[in-house]
Amino acid sequence: MTSTFGTPTKVAITDPAASMRLTNRLSGHFKQLPPNKRIVVVCLGTDRSTGDSLGPLTGTLLSKYRSSSFELYGTLEKPVHALNLDATLEQLYRDNHDPFVIGIDACLGNSSSIGMIHIGEGPLLPGAGVNKALTPVGDIHISAIVNVGGILGYHVLQNTRLHLVMNMANLIARSLFVGILLSTKSDHEQLEMQ
């Protein structure tokens, strides 16, 4: 049987079924994992730039769930960014044997794509929108288009609406947590939750 996971999922923040679509795609990935495979979420970015704060905001929102179902790197308090990315990844792989890593980051795109969230196979390429070559992150990735790309990447990230970034971070955190929960709970536990 051919997997449909190779095709990226693209969901608009304005889609009324956005959370369900993201959750279904993510839980589909997680259900394919061996039972003892550790899920690790790496939220990239910095709180010093509105557009680039999507990752740390998502991490902070995820941390409020206080779940033992996943490991988390990257929050507003302890962001993962260009200066500490390699050291963070070294620590991650020291602490977790053969984990399933999800990279989350903001990205820039064309004007018609602003507000789109992408889930794709393979690592994300942090810093690509501002012409930086950083270590790739993730077995899968979630990226959110927060503003228009171009030669003024840093300036554009500084002038991104916090409202959009916050809404996208909320949607990603909620969908990711529910996706993990649905795939790690037994059928009996899921029935009790309903």
WOMO-V728676 format. One record per helix or strand. SS is the DSSP state (hx for helix, st for strand). FROM is the first residue (numbers start at 1). LEN is the number of residues. If there is no record, write none. Layout:
ss = <SS;SS>
from = <FROM;FROM>
len = <LEN;LEN>
This chain:
ss = <st;hx;st;hx;st;st;hx;st;hx;st;st;hx;st;st;hx;hx;hx>
from = <9;18;39;51;71;80;85;100;111;116;124;128;137;140;153;162;187>
len = <4;14;6;13;3;1;11;10;3;6;1;3;1;9;6;23;7>
